[in-house]
Amino acid sequence: MFVPVYEPFLNGNEKKYVNDCLDTNWISSKGKYVNLFEQKFAEYTGSAHAVAVSNGTVAIHLALAALGIGPGDEVLVPTLTYIASVNPISYLGATPVFVDSTVDNWQLDLSDLESKITPKTKAVVAVHLYGNVCDMDRLVAICRKHGLYLVEDCAEALGSTWKGRHVGTFGDIGCFSFFGNKTVTTGEGGMVIAGNDELAERLACLKGQGISPTRYYWHEMIGYNFRMTNIQAAIGLAQLEQVDEIMALKRRIVEHYKSEFEKRALPLSMLWETEHVHNCMWLPTIRLNDSTRRDSLMADLKEKHDVESRPAFYPVHTMPMYVKYAAGQSFPGAEQLSYAGMNLPGFPGMTAEQQEIVIDSLARELK
């Protein structure tokens, strides 16, 4: 039996809402579902404003553009992240400054971050990697002390909170992804949230070619075509209606894994919640005690047991186009996590039989 890393949970009103788009001919970026999805998303996260966009990468691009990031600016960003957290910094001509990660929670090393602030530093992109959350009290205090913008990359963290408050609401702008493997998916899609009215208006204007909200075909600024379609928003709205059920199903899977791994004393540690954090449990994430076994383990799981897994992200500073930004620096936490880390299957519709296959296969290969 094949066990994939992830499958979307399309058990709600997705077909009904999409068919409504088709029946009414509202299939592009106009239509009621875009506004409805934005409204419900803002309510869910506790934000004043939500602006739907075409994917998670452009959400970060839009956020940085709205904050005026550009040539000559430095932006602090973790090196242990998916590359979409970093590329928008380069798109705008700014310079990424890489920060190490803390091994216990996989998040930004805030001591390393503060040590790298210079007069050119303009913003921080904080990535809530694998649904976990760094110490937001300390991070917000650092940003305020140094006058830095804070952009939260919540692509993997819908449903995660710090002290009961949803991620994305601590910084100036929060960015979300709705790619096919995310907790809520629209196939491709994203969202930016903001508490500031003026900033939210700028985000909305920039995403739609800079067009005036009150004057047809009058463009107030150089903008982008980052709009979400009504069909995507229809799927997103149906998904959001099920988000609590989806997260509860995923949490039970991760809890089952954790219990079984501890019972069998497997040589690994599982990413779990740290103090004050509620992790949405986007994907089950483990770190092997022996990093040299990771790649062969993944191959054995696939070839012998038909179990899909995926490695942790490569540190971005090791990519050929970004090596120059990290010359002479070391990132021991990020590198340890990257080379020993991997994701296991953990999707909402996963059966008990599939879970046992993963657990038994992992235990057999790590014996």
Phi and psi in degrees as a GROMACS rama.xvg file:
@    title "Ramachandran Plot"
@    xaxis  label "Phi"
@    yaxis  label "Psi"
@TYPE xy
-71.6281  134.227  PHE-2
-120.521  103.216  VAL-3
-76.4695  160.097  PRO-4
-63.1358  -42.2747  VAL-5
-154.025  147.913  TYR-6
-139.146  139.6  GLU-7
-68.5506  156.08  PRO-8
-107.024  93.4093  PHE-9
-108.044  62.2406  LEU-10
-110.251  13.3183  ASN-11
-113.716  -131.76  GLY-12
-92.2845  18.7154  ASN-13
-56.3856  -51.7791  GLU-14
-64.4758  -40.5442  LYS-15
-60.3672  -47.3291  LYS-16
-70.8946  -39.2112  TYR-17
-64.7372  -42.6668  VAL-18
-62.3908  -33.321  ASN-19
-63.5963  -40.3022  ASP-20
-60.4139  -44.9922  CYS-21
-67.3739  -41.968  LEU-22
-66.0209  -31.179  ASP-23
-97.36  -4.37884  THR-24
70.3891  12.7026  ASN-25
-92.7131  87.4737  TRP-26
-114.699  -12.471  ILE-27
-95.3571  -144.818  SER-28
-86.1196  -0.0649194  SER-29
-99.8632  153.236  LYS-30
133.967  161.069  GLY-31
-69.6551  -25.4492  LYS-32
-72.6373  -28.654  TYR-33
-62.5084  -49.6842  VAL-34
-65.3211  -39.8122  ASN-35
-64.2974  -43.3595  LEU-36
-63.8896  -44.4757  PHE-37
-60.5295  -44.7038  GLU-38
-62.6668  -48.3993  GLN-39
-68.2876  -33.4593  LYS-40
-68.464  -41.7992  PHE-41
-60.9081  -43.1408  ALA-42
-62.6984  -42.9403  GLU-43
-64.4191  -42.1625  TYR-44
-85.4812  -11.6217  THR-45
78.0899  27.4247  GLY-46
-101.556  154.278  SER-47
-71.9507  -33.402  ALA-48
-140.033  146.2  HIS-49
-137.569  136.1  ALA-50
-126.926  116.592  VAL-51
-77.4686  139.13  ALA-52
-134.936  177.303  VAL-53
-79.7298  -21.7605  SER-54
-167.538  174.803  ASN-55
-70.4756  -31.9185  GLY-56
-65.05  -45.9164  THR-57
-70.2028  -21.6363  VAL-58
-60.9451  -44.2397  ALA-59
-69.8865  -41.9797  ILE-60
-57.3414  -47.899  HIS-61
-62.9954  -42.41  LEU-62
-59.6439  -48.5612  ALA-63
-66.7731  -39.128  LEU-64
-63.8813  -42.7354  ALA-65
-64.0862  -27.6946  ALA-66
-87.0254  -0.732413  LEU-67
81.6763  19.7392  GLY-68
-69.11  136.056  ILE-69
-163.796  -164.514  GLY-70
-54.2382  137.798  PRO-71
91.9316  -14.4101  GLY-72
-90.4078  146.639  ASP-73
-108.861  140.262  GLU-74
-126.627  120.81  VAL-75
-78.1162  133.481  LEU-76
-152.169  142.813  VAL-77
-66.2856  143.493  PRO-78
-77.0062  -25.86  THR-79
-89.1083  90.6225  LEU-80
-165.479  167.987  THR-81
-70.5313  146.38  TYR-82
-62.4907  -20.1587  ILE-83
-64.0192  -18.1596  ALA-84
-73.4299  -22.7458  SER-85
-104.863  -40.9389  VAL-86
-53.2072  -41.3877  ASN-87
-61.0921  -26.773  PRO-88
-62.1418  -43.9338  ILE-89
-70.3291  -37.3678  SER-90
-52.3545  -37.4137  TYR-91
-90.3284  4.13014  LEU-92
82.0414  7.44374  GLY-93
-85.9636  175.117  ALA-94
-112.295  122.012  THR-95
-75.9461  134.741  PRO-96
-116.491  115.631  VAL-97
-83.0039  143.215  PHE-98
-124.516  143.801  VAL-99
-74.5531  171.045  ASP-100
-118.368  155.154  SER-101
-90.8855  128.924  THR-102
-64.3754  -35.375  VAL-103
-70.0571  -29.9956  ASP-104
-124.311  0.877363  ASN-105
67.3969  14.483  TRP-106
-108.128  175.513  GLN-107
-47.4589  132.535  LEU-108
-80.8754  104.257  ASP-109
-70.8557  -25.4651  LEU-110
-69.4014  -42.8786  SER-111
-64.4648  -40.6856  ASP-112
-58.497  -49.96  LEU-113
-65.6195  -31.5773  GLU-114
-69.9624  -16.3008  SER-115
-103.092  6.37278  LYS-116
-74.9279  131.211  ILE-117
-128.486  174.602  THR-118
-59.3902  -19.6283  PRO-119
-88.2129  -10.1128  LYS-120
-68.2824  128.228  THR-121
-115.595  -29.5674  LYS-122
-155.854  163.916  ALA-123
-121.959  132.492  VAL-124
-104.267  106.273  VAL-125
-95.2088  122.204  ALA-126
-102.499  120.936  VAL-127
-84.922  76.8574  HIS-128
-66.178  132.756  LEU-129
53.8053  30.2289  TYR-130
83.1443  -4.69593  GLY-131
-84.8537  170.386  ASN-132
-136.891  136.089  VAL-133
-80.8068  179.353  CYS-134
-69.2402  96.7887  ASP-135
-72.5295  -28.7737  MET-136
-60.5323  -47.7262  ASP-137
-68.9766  -41.4975  ARG-138
-64.113  -44.9658  LEU-139
-61.6318  -40.0291  VAL-140
-63.2377  -40.6439  ALA-141
-62.3449  -45.635  ILE-142
-63.7966  -41.0178  CYS-143
-67.4049  -40.229  ARG-144
-60.0033  -39.2539  LYS-145
-102.836  4.45097  HIS-146
65.7722  41.824  GLY-147
-104.565  144.401  LEU-148
-71.632  148.547  TYR-149
-122.956  116.763  LEU-150
-108.177  126.27  VAL-151
-100.429  121.043  GLU-152
-89.935  101.72  ASP-153
-106.398  27.7771  CYS-154
-54.5689  -35.5074  ALA-155
-107.532  11.0338  GLU-156
-126.653  21.6045  ALA-157
-60.4521  124.132  LEU-158
99.2402  -9.40806  GLY-159
-83.8336  146.577  SER-160
-137.123  158.065  THR-161
-121.662  116.258  TRP-162
53.9043  38.9683  LYS-163
82.7768  -1.04244  GLY-164
-105.594  133.473  ARG-165
-68.3514  139.029  HIS-166
-61.5766  152.728  VAL-167
96.8603  -15.1457  GLY-168
-102.907  0.983964  THR-169
-88.3843  -34.7193  PHE-170
-92.0378  -169.674  GLY-171
-70.0907  -39.9929  ASP-172
-142.89  138.183  ILE-173
-110.368  140.334  GLY-174
-122.5  134.968  CYS-175
-129.026  154.024  PHE-176
-118.997  145.031  SER-177
-123.182  36.9562  PHE-178
-61.1291  166.405  PHE-179
-59.2426  -23.4894  GLY-180
-99.1246  10.0854  ASN-181
-88.3473  161.743  LYS-182
-54.9388  -45.4602  THR-183
-113.75  127.078  VAL-184
-123.917  149.667  THR-185
-123.595  17.832  THR-186
88.0186  -72.64  GLY-187
-128.722  144.555  GLU-188
161.516  166.017  GLY-189
-160.332  176.55  GLY-190
-150.223  142.991  MET-191
-117.524  140.998  VAL-192
-123.911  149.538  ILE-193
-153.17  148.24  ALA-194
-94.8073  -17.7332  GLY-195
-88.8568  125.807  ASN-196
-60.8376  -47.5733  ASP-197
-63.9554  -40.3059  GLU-198
-67.0183  -39.2886  LEU-199
-63.1991  -39.474  ALA-200
-64.1749  -39.0171  GLU-201
-66.6603  -41.2813  ARG-202
-59.1723  -47.0493  LEU-203
-64.8583  -38.2025  ALA-204
-69.0665  -45.7582  CYS-205
-63.3105  -37.0799  LEU-206
-70.6135  -19.9205  LYS-207
-114.483  48.6268  GLY-208
66.7177  19.5467  GLN-209
69.3412  22.8649  GLY-210
-77.8778  145.213  ILE-211
-65.4256  138.496  SER-212
-75.0182  -9.96881  PRO-213
-121.314  -6.37036  THR-214
-136.471  115.511  ARG-215
-58.5963  131.252  TYR-216
57.5588  24.9949  TYR-217
-107.57  122.252  TRP-218
-107.046  122.697  HIS-219
-88.9771  -17.9666  GLU-220
-158.928  166.644  MET-221
-75.1985  115.844  ILE-222
-117.808  -163.541  GLY-223
-132.144  163.4  TYR-224
-101.073  84.3994  ASN-225
-112.9  25.4521  PHE-226
-77.4522  150.186  ARG-227
-93.0989  144.821  MET-228
-81.8487  160.094  THR-229
-62.9251  -34.8861  ASN-230
-65.5021  -45.3548  ILE-231
-59.735  -45.221  GLN-232
-64.5399  -34.4068  ALA-233
-62.3187  -44.0262  ALA-234
-64.2593  -42.8696  ILE-235
-61.7482  -41.1626  GLY-236
-62.8512  -44.3318  LEU-237
-63.3042  -37.825  ALA-238
-66.0442  -43.2027  GLN-239
-63.6336  -29.9499  LEU-240
-64.1183  -20.5661  GLU-241
-109.262  7.36838  GLN-242
-60.9118  -38.0014  VAL-243
-66.1368  -40.3955  ASP-244
-64.6878  -44.0258  GLU-245
-58.9653  -47.2308  ILE-246
-67.4085  -36.5262  MET-247
-64.5329  -40.7694  ALA-248
-64.5414  -42.8642  LEU-249
-67.1393  -39.0908  LYS-250
-62.7597  -40.3366  ARG-251
-62.68  -36.7887  ARG-252
-64.1283  -48.0376  ILE-253
-64.2874  -41.0305  VAL-254
-61.63  -40.0122  GLU-255
-64.9236  -46.139  HIS-256
-55.7167  -51.8577  TYR-257
-57.8331  -44.9572  LYS-258
-62.4602  -45.207  SER-259
-69.4173  -39.4486  GLU-260
-63.541  -40.1503  PHE-261
-69.4116  -40.3694  GLU-262
-62.1269  -38.1371  LYS-263
-91.3046  0.659935  ARG-264
52.7711  47.4667  ALA-265
-71.5334  146.918  LEU-266
-79.4979  68.3448  PRO-267
-158.643  164.521  LEU-268
-125.27  145.985  SER-269
-105.99  135.676  MET-270
-62.7486  124.618  LEU-271
-134.804  175.821  TRP-272
-72.4001  136.779  GLU-273
-97.0576  176.629  THR-274
-56.2469  136.204  GLU-275
74.8412  -0.58339  HIS-276
-104.914  134.773  VAL-277
-110.732  112.96  HIS-278
-90.513  130.821  ASN-279
-69.9971  -9.00392  CYS-280
58.0225  54.3419  MET-281
-56.3881  -56.726  TRP-282
-137.863  138.282  LEU-283
-58.7523  126.444  PRO-284
-126.228  127.143  THR-285
-124.942  158.189  ILE-286
-125.474  120.024  ARG-287
-74.6727  145.618  LEU-288
-64.5848  -32.9915  ASN-289
-115.503  103.311  ASP-290
-65.3107  -23.4386  SER-291
-68.6269  -12.8687  THR-292
-93.5118  -8.33975  ARG-293
-60.928  -53.192  ARG-294
-66.2667  -41.4508  ASP-295
-68.1127  -34.5144  SER-296
-62.9489  -46.0272  LEU-297
-61.0418  -41.648  MET-298
-64.2159  -41.7998  ALA-299
-66.8601  -39.8009  ASP-300
-59.7826  -40.8093  LEU-301
-74.0024  -49.0656  LYS-302
-76.526  -36.486  GLU-303
-93.1442  -29.8137  LYS-304
-123.852  -3.16796  HIS-305
60.2637  36.001  ASP-306
-108.13  121.195  VAL-307
-83.24  142.48  GLU-308
-143.776  177.161  SER-309
-148.087  146.975  ARG-310
-75.4945  158.603  PRO-311
-62.3337  161.711  ALA-312
-63.8226  144.895  PHE-313
-68.9831  142.869  TYR-314
-58.8374  131.867  PRO-315
-64.9197  -28.1133  VAL-316
-67.4555  -10.9591  HIS-317
-90.5408  -7.1418  THR-318
-73.9667  144.323  MET-319
-56.2756  -35.8864  PRO-320
-80.0772  -9.58431  MET-321
-118.595  -1.7614  TYR-322
-55.4293  -39.0226  VAL-323
-62.3682  -23.6224  LYS-324
-82.121  -5.52559  TYR-325
-126.067  19.007  ALA-326
-57.548  129.594  ALA-327
77.7606  1.2204  GLY-328
-102.197  156.844  GLN-329
-124.526  147.809  SER-330
-134.942  68.8137  PHE-331
-62.6496  -38.5607  PRO-332
-65.6385  -48.8764  GLY-333
-61.8587  -41.5301  ALA-334
-69.3739  -39.4979  GLU-335
-61.1099  -46.5125  GLN-336
-66.0279  -41.1943  LEU-337
-62.4857  -46.447  SER-338
-84.2037  -15.4555  TYR-339
-107.882  -7.4581  ALA-340
-94.397  151.3  GLY-341
-159.771  157.161  MET-342
-105.612  140.224  ASN-343
-106.545  162.747  LEU-344
-57.581  138.698  PRO-345
-167.42  67.8431  GLY-346
-109.516  153.57  PHE-347
-56.0651  -35.918  PRO-348
-89.024  12.5727  GLY-349
-64.4595  132.027  MET-350
-84.6987  163.713  THR-351
-61.4267  -37.4829  ALA-352
-63.515  -43.0685  GLU-353
-63.9509  -39.6124  GLN-354
-61.0723  -43.0337  GLN-355
-67.5592  -33.6323  GLU-356
-61.5792  -44.6477  ILE-357
-61.9695  -48.6097  VAL-358
-62.8392  -48.8329  ILE-359
-65.5225  -40.1659  ASP-360
-64.7734  -43.5995  SER-361
-63.8028  -44.5429  LEU-362
-63.5965  -39.8565  ALA-363
-65.0805  -42.5413  ARG-364
-75.8598  -22.2527  GLU-365
-99.6277  5.75558  LEU-366
